[in-house]
Amino acid sequence: MDGDDGNDAGGDWIWVRPPQEAEAASAAAGWPVEDARPLKVVFASPARYFTDAAPIGNGRLGAMVWGGVASERLQLNHDTLWTGGPGNYTNPKAPAVLSNVRSLVDKGQYAEATAVAYDLSGEQTQVYQPLGDINIAFGEDIRYTNYERYLDLESATANVTYNVGEVTYSREHFSSHPHQVIATKISADKSGALSCTVSLATPLDHRIRVTDANEIIMEGSCPGERPAGDENAFDHPKGIRFCAILYLQMSGANGTVQVLNDKMLKLDGADSVVLLLAAATSFEGPFVQPSESTLDPTTSAFTTLNMARSMSYSQLKAYHMDDYQSLFQRVSLQLSRGSNDMLGGSTSAHSPDNISQDTAVSDCAIQMAACSRLNELSNSEKPTVDRIVSFIHDEDPSLVELLFQFGRYLLISCSRPGTQIANLQGIWSNDTEPPWDAAPHPNINLQMNYWPSLTCNLSECQEPLFDFIGSLSVNGAKTSKVNYGANGWVSHQVTDLWAKTSPDAGDPSWALWPMGGPWLATHLWEHYSFTMDKQFLEKTAYPLLEGSASFLLSWLIEGQRGYLETNPSTSPEHYFIAPNGKQACVSYSTTMDMSVIREVFSAVLLSADILGKSSTDVVQRIKKALPRLPPVQISRDGTIMEWAQDFKDPEVQHRHVSHLFGLYPGHTMTLEQTPDLCKAVANSLYKRGDEGPGWSTAWKMALWAHLHNSEHAYKMILQLITLVDPEHEVSKEGGLYSNLFTAHPPFQIDANFGFPAALSEMLVQSTGSDLYLLPALPRDKWPQGFVKGLKARGGLTVNICWKEGSLHEALLWSGSSQNSLARVHYGSHSAAIGVSPGQVYRFNSDLKCLKSWPL
């Protein structure tokens, strides 16, 4: 802080920034400036459950703001707080077991192969741990009125206000990425009216002390081993060490601060108070044992804190908002039900002064539009839980916009360059034994976490994934060599902070899945195809892709059908009924295996062409292997065959749709190239049904979008936007909690990311050469609207405006001279185009290029 006793004497800082690219392009095209709808998650009362609280985060440090009146709780997480340390992810006994499993599969003894495959299991993952809590006690039995609480996505702040008598109290919380602190300002509009007690707590092994400088210091450690059953976690050897420091600075001439029990700070008679929380751990990377770490978390936390408190609160907030909004404001979306919604905006073309004789818009229509706009604004101020409940009746498109932008907000808040990957709960977990250990699951969940990073214009947020894949390749090379006698690197169905690559412990239907690493590797090529960053392709992506392909070439074996097969092979988490009537999950060459392998091989070949590596041994082997992979098959009932044989399915409506990977996120099935397979995909989706956990719903939404079936894609939105009661959760039913967190249940963050990705696929799709505008727009639901700033392959950025259910105008531009865009498509229209870098192209509804200009 700058010594102005917290009053920010210099006044609020205001950043004046140039408009984002998408806004600048729209302005240059003469698009009207529409009224922005508020993007707030609104709550009517303090949180009763974890999923009523508001999430804030800076990539590394997260908090859930509960918003109580008698007491406030900020539940804290740090992205590197995990149990355990680096493990041994190899199993010297695995080769003999593998040979036995393969032999049983070759004999058609699938149930027996499944039983033996348990012996290919490894150890369980380690467990994500909560950092603790900031507790602020204001008193008991406080009678209050006019309570308001909301999460503002535009400013990335959580806010609480209420009245006690004639005094208005307000709180504002944010997690600063530039300064790596959680900042809280608590104010009263009456001098001397603020009193409270502030403390820190954690369920982990710890000690707390208070300094004379109004600092509460909490130091502790995670268990050095995974907790086992009822065993006391404190009996484990010490693992990662941590330190959290809470600093308090008050304003007000008569305010006082005193220390209570050497653990708490008591504030009396202040006007306002600013709290800053800095935290650090001793985690020095996935290959360094906690006992060998040279990092001192207390020193690190103080270094961070000292930098932050040299700034005033308004300066911290200004830096925070400038950093956050530089990412968040890249994309804007507005969906409207009818022309009235558009008329109600500030669209100059529809203002009374600009209405021509043949426009025929009456004064009554304009008044109706104004009422519609007011209704939308009032909707945005309603408690979000009420909006979720009423969505089945009103289908409020502004709630769809909010959920889309909430997903982008969460990704910015939990995954930044230099941080860890977003785990199963992002960085928002409140339990030492969270569901599924909060561990990243690369059999869909981890991948889905990063689906929106490219299309939704947040490519930087994917960088932690690439760092993590690099770590997986180190451990995965050992697993590949020892467990399977294979080359390259491999990773399986679940992992953790320590980049675990071996199979998990337990049922082979999910544990035995060596396609986790290859699927992750496809993200490397996707990143290049969107960004056209050749240096990234050469230095980062290609070596990892080549290593993954090397494993796959070793993993493929000569099969009895004359193909190159995978054996053993599973379709994630799904059993089948073998010909002898027994349930099994282990067989050979599942459709998911082959689809992922084709994507990796294709990415390597495309990359090699760009980098001049087409003559390498790996590339030549891939070219020979690709034609020998078994093709995708259609079963007797017209669906995509999930396994190599048309086994009977004991769970027809299973939550996974892994066998449809080739359509999305893969590229081997398309409406143009493989119409028969796409018809079978549709049949498969109908057979699976619409119900399922949140992530399954989001994936189905994207699949329907790629079938250009807007009606069913929209139906999945209806499926997802249903309220989950935290007291009566039903497993695998999906839905939303009151704070818009998505549910499996319980809370699992993947669908929060899958939803904006799927929605973007409804509006824009691309290949390396083709761009599709509004391929799955539900015209009757959102007949008016616009989206600005979505990304497409080839380094393209796309703005689209549509009216009366049809394309009105589109703007597109590329920052790369390497883009290969050849055609633009809308409905039955198609137009050839060549795109020069930095040049904006304006298209009308017939895809005629009206003009172009430099960005």
Beta strands, then each sheet from edge to edge (+ up, - down):
strand 1: 40-43
strand 2: 54-57
strand 3: 61-65
strand 4: 71-78
strand 5: 132-137
strand 6: 145-152
strand 7: 157-164
strand 8: 167-176
strand 9: 181-188
strand 10: 194-201
strand 11: 205-211
strand 12: 215-223
strand 13: 238-251
strand 14: 256-260
strand 15: 264-270
strand 16: 272-281
strand 17: 332-336
strand 18: 557-558
strand 19: 564-565
strand 20: 576-577
strand 21: 583-584
strand 22: 764-766
strand 23: 770-773
strand 24: 784-792
strand 25: 796-803
strand 26: 806-814
strand 27: 823-826
strand 28: 829-832
strand 29: 839-844
strand 30: 849-854
sheet 1: 1+ 6- 7+ 8- 9+ 16- 13+ 12- 11+
sheet 2: 2+ 3- 4+ 5- 10+ 15- 14+
sheet 3: 17+ 24- 25+ 26- 29+ 30-
sheet 4: 18+ 19-
sheet 5: 20+ 21-
sheet 6: 22+ 23- 27- 28+
end
